[in-house]
Amino acid sequence: MKPPNNRLRRRAAYALLWVYKHGPSQVMWAFGARCQHTPTCSEYGAECISRFGWWPGFWMTLARFLRCRPGGTMGCDPPPETKPQVPLWQPWRYGDWTGRGMKHACKPVEKRPEA
């Protein structure tokens, strides 16, 4: 039997993010717990998985979910531009567990002058 290909793994990861966004996230929103980051955690996860693949993207997203809590980090936290170089046996090092990587801020949207 062949192992599942990357496309199937990515689709499964996107499906899990969709379930989170439309299930537990909505319940937490109803009780006042909101994502403290821009972009939201599910958008961040989808972007990381699309850029770096399902395995590094999973660890990056897990670290972000765990930072998005009361007392955790907040503010602008875009996905990294490049994949961190980590050893195969230390996949948890893909994630930014402390929020130290939030050095760069989101760029404000410039308004175009009306003609």
Secondary structure as GFF3:
##gff-version 3
##sequence-region A 1 115
A	DSSP	alpha_helix	6	22	.	.	.	ID=ss1
A	DSSP	alpha_helix	24	30	.	.	.	ID=ss2
A	DSSP	beta_strand	37	38	.	.	.	ID=ss3
A	DSSP	alpha_helix	41	52	.	.	.	ID=ss4
A	DSSP	alpha_helix	54	67	.	.	.	ID=ss5
A	DSSP	beta_strand	75	76	.	.	.	ID=ss6
A	DSSP	three_ten_helix	91	94	.	.	.	ID=ss7
###
